[in-house]
Amino acid sequence: MNKYFITLLIMSFFTLQSFKTDAPISTSASASVRSSLLAGKLNINSEAVRLAITGYEKLKQLGKLTNIRYLTIADFSKPSNEERFYIIDMQNQVMLMQTLVAHGRNSGMLFAKSFSNKSASFQSSLGFYITGNPYNGKHGTSLELNGVELGINDQAKQRAIVIHGADYVSNNFVKTQGYAGRSLGCPAVPNKEVKAIIQAIKGASCLFVYAPNSSYLKKSVLIN
């Protein structure tokens, strides 16, 4: 076997390897390149992923995150009748879970269009949250959320914004109504999945609630 043929074989092998869908994304690539590759690999909104990774990396550098394995995105650019809640395993660059999630009743019907940081607004708040500890409340097993963006979602604790399960966030409800039910501002998830979600992302992991909202995109320190 001559040297030219051996060289062709080696080049072909590495070309095929570069197109494997399960190949890890190089950490040496720029953040924008990594986010685009990850979004394409997981088939989710590339802008939501780019911004989520930007904030996640900043919070990680600041030492705010303990559970760095998982990055959670609630993509409110999508309607509530679609699975728009993603838990990404950043270590293995795979989707751990994808499911439905509710937005606040005063944020909109099918789409979330209005957002607020005020008590009794019954609207969702955009931006970055750090998960806290699980607890048993009026909605059963729930997860504390700490809003870390001043003037955007920092009233989350006072507003009792948490992750909890809800009957109105289910495929059956969506089939009947055409949309998921709405919360008082919490990112409520299906009852059948809430415990698995909380188990994965509890203990200071990053949650990013995204929408293409110009006011938020200009104001957020974590993405600018």
C-alpha positions as CSV (number, residue, x, y, z in Angstrom):
1,M,0.0,0.0,0.0
2,N,1.7,3.3,-1.1
3,K,2.0,6.4,1.0
4,Y,-0.5,8.4,-1.1
5,F,-3.3,5.8,-0.5
6,I,-2.5,5.7,3.3
7,T,-2.8,9.5,3.4
8,L,-6.2,9.4,1.7
9,L,-7.5,6.8,4.2
10,I,-6.4,8.9,7.2
11,M,-7.9,12.1,5.7
12,S,-11.2,10.3,5.0
13,F,-11.3,8.9,8.6
14,F,-11.0,12.3,10.2
15,T,-13.5,13.9,7.7
16,L,-16.1,11.3,8.7
17,Q,-15.3,11.9,12.4
18,S,-16.0,15.6,12.1
19,F,-19.5,14.9,10.8
20,K,-20.5,12.6,13.6
21,T,-23.6,14.1,15.2
22,D,-22.6,12.8,18.7
23,A,-19.1,14.1,18.5
24,P,-18.4,16.6,21.4
25,I,-18.2,20.3,20.5
26,S,-14.7,21.6,21.1
27,T,-14.4,23.9,24.1
28,S,-11.7,25.9,22.2
29,A,-14.3,27.2,19.7
30,S,-15.7,30.6,20.4
31,A,-18.9,30.9,22.4
32,S,-21.0,31.9,19.4
33,V,-19.7,29.0,17.4
34,R,-20.2,26.6,20.2
35,S,-23.8,27.8,20.8
36,S,-24.6,27.6,17.1
37,L,-23.3,24.1,16.9
38,L,-25.1,23.0,20.1
39,A,-28.4,24.6,18.9
40,G,-28.1,22.8,15.6
41,K,-27.3,19.5,17.3
42,L,-30.2,19.7,19.7
43,N,-32.6,21.4,17.3
44,I,-33.5,24.4,19.4
45,N,-33.5,28.2,19.0
46,S,-30.0,29.3,18.3
47,E,-30.4,32.8,19.8
48,A,-31.9,31.4,23.0
49,V,-29.0,29.0,23.3
50,R,-26.4,31.7,22.5
51,L,-27.7,34.1,25.2
52,A,-28.2,31.2,27.7
53,I,-24.6,30.1,27.3
54,T,-23.3,33.7,27.6
55,G,-25.1,34.2,30.9
56,Y,-24.3,30.7,32.1
57,E,-20.6,31.2,31.5
58,K,-20.6,34.6,33.3
59,L,-22.4,33.1,36.3
60,K,-20.0,30.2,36.4
61,Q,-17.0,32.5,36.3
62,L,-18.5,34.5,39.2
63,G,-18.8,31.3,41.3
64,K,-22.6,31.6,41.5
65,L,-23.3,28.1,40.1
66,T,-22.7,24.9,42.0
67,N,-24.6,22.5,39.7
68,I,-22.8,23.4,36.4
69,R,-23.7,20.2,34.6
70,Y,-27.2,21.4,33.5
71,L,-28.3,24.5,31.7
72,T,-32.1,25.0,31.5
73,I,-33.9,27.2,29.0
74,A,-37.6,28.1,28.9
75,D,-38.0,29.5,25.3
76,F,-41.0,31.8,25.4
77,S,-40.5,32.7,21.7
78,K,-42.4,29.5,21.1
79,P,-46.2,29.0,21.8
80,S,-47.2,27.2,25.0
81,N,-48.6,24.2,23.1
82,E,-45.0,23.2,22.1
83,E,-42.4,21.6,24.3
84,R,-40.2,24.7,25.0
85,F,-38.6,23.8,28.3
86,Y,-35.1,22.3,27.8
87,I,-32.6,20.8,30.2
88,I,-29.2,20.6,28.5
89,D,-26.5,18.3,29.8
90,M,-23.5,20.6,29.2
91,Q,-21.0,18.0,30.1
92,N,-22.1,15.5,27.5
93,Q,-23.8,18.1,25.2
94,V,-27.0,16.3,24.9
95,M,-30.7,17.0,25.7
96,L,-31.6,15.5,29.1
97,M,-35.2,16.5,28.9
98,Q,-37.7,18.6,26.8
99,T,-41.2,19.3,27.9
100,L,-44.0,21.8,28.2
101,V,-43.9,24.9,30.4
102,A,-46.5,27.5,31.4
103,H,-46.1,31.2,31.4
104,G,-48.0,33.8,33.5
105,R,-51.7,34.3,32.8
106,N,-51.2,38.1,32.1
107,S,-48.3,37.5,29.8
108,G,-50.5,36.3,27.0
109,M,-52.7,33.4,25.8
110,L,-50.8,31.1,23.4
111,F,-47.6,33.3,23.4
112,A,-46.0,35.1,26.2
113,K,-45.7,38.7,25.1
114,S,-45.8,40.8,28.3
115,F,-43.4,40.5,31.2
116,S,-43.1,42.0,34.7
117,N,-41.0,41.9,37.8
118,K,-43.9,43.3,40.0
119,S,-45.9,41.4,42.6
120,A,-49.5,40.5,41.7
121,S,-48.7,41.2,38.0
122,F,-49.3,37.5,37.2
123,Q,-46.8,37.8,34.4
124,S,-43.6,35.9,33.7
125,S,-40.2,37.5,34.3
126,L,-37.5,37.0,31.7
127,G,-33.8,36.5,32.4
128,F,-31.4,34.3,34.4
129,Y,-32.3,32.5,37.6
130,I,-30.3,30.3,39.9
131,T,-32.1,27.3,41.3
132,G,-32.4,26.8,45.0
133,N,-33.6,23.9,47.2
134,P,-36.7,21.7,46.7
135,Y,-39.5,22.0,49.2
136,N,-43.1,20.8,49.6
137,G,-45.6,23.5,49.1
138,K,-49.2,24.0,48.0
139,H,-48.3,22.7,44.6
140,G,-46.5,19.6,46.0
141,T,-42.8,19.2,45.3
142,S,-41.5,22.6,44.1
143,L,-38.1,24.3,43.5
144,E,-37.0,27.7,44.7
145,L,-35.8,30.2,42.0
146,N,-33.6,33.2,42.7
147,G,-33.8,35.9,40.0
148,V,-30.3,37.4,39.6
149,E,-31.1,40.3,37.2
150,L,-31.7,43.6,39.0
151,G,-35.0,45.2,38.0
152,I,-35.8,42.3,35.7
153,N,-36.5,39.3,37.8
154,D,-35.0,40.0,41.2
155,Q,-38.4,40.0,42.9
156,A,-38.9,36.3,42.2
157,K,-38.7,35.2,45.8
158,Q,-41.1,37.9,47.0
159,R,-43.4,36.9,44.2
160,A,-43.1,33.2,45.1
161,I,-41.9,32.4,41.6
162,V,-40.9,28.7,41.6
163,I,-40.9,25.6,39.5
164,H,-43.8,23.4,40.3
165,G,-46.1,20.8,38.7
166,A,-49.5,21.6,37.4
167,D,-52.4,19.7,35.9
168,Y,-52.9,22.4,33.3
169,V,-49.5,21.8,31.8
170,S,-50.1,18.5,30.0
171,N,-50.6,17.1,26.5
172,N,-54.3,16.4,27.4
173,F,-54.9,20.0,28.3
174,V,-53.2,21.2,25.2
175,K,-55.2,18.9,23.0
176,T,-58.5,20.2,24.6
177,Q,-57.7,23.9,24.7
178,G,-55.0,24.4,22.1
179,Y,-52.6,25.9,24.6
180,A,-51.1,25.1,28.0
181,G,-52.8,26.6,31.0
182,R,-51.2,29.6,32.5
183,S,-49.7,30.2,36.0
184,L,-49.5,33.2,38.2
185,G,-46.0,33.8,36.9
186,C,-44.3,30.5,37.7
187,P,-42.7,28.3,35.0
188,A,-45.0,25.5,35.8
189,V,-44.2,22.1,34.3
190,P,-46.1,18.8,33.9
191,N,-46.9,17.0,37.2
192,K,-45.5,13.7,35.8
193,E,-42.1,15.2,35.2
194,V,-41.7,17.8,37.9
195,K,-39.8,15.5,40.3
196,A,-37.3,14.4,37.7
197,I,-36.8,18.0,36.6
198,I,-36.1,19.2,40.2
199,Q,-33.8,16.3,40.9
200,A,-31.6,17.3,38.0
201,I,-31.4,21.0,38.2
202,K,-31.7,21.7,42.0
203,G,-28.7,23.2,43.9
204,A,-27.6,26.3,42.1
205,S,-27.9,25.5,38.4
206,C,-28.7,28.1,35.7
207,L,-32.2,28.7,34.3
208,F,-32.7,31.1,31.5
209,V,-36.2,32.4,30.5
210,Y,-36.0,33.7,27.0
211,A,-38.1,35.8,24.7
212,P,-37.1,38.1,21.9
213,N,-38.0,41.1,24.0
214,S,-36.1,44.3,23.0
215,S,-36.4,45.9,26.5
216,Y,-34.8,42.8,28.2
217,L,-32.2,42.4,25.5
218,K,-31.0,46.0,26.0
219,K,-31.2,46.0,29.8
220,S,-29.6,42.6,30.8
221,V,-26.1,42.9,32.1
222,L,-25.5,39.2,31.8
223,I,-25.9,39.1,28.0
224,N,-24.3,42.4,27.1
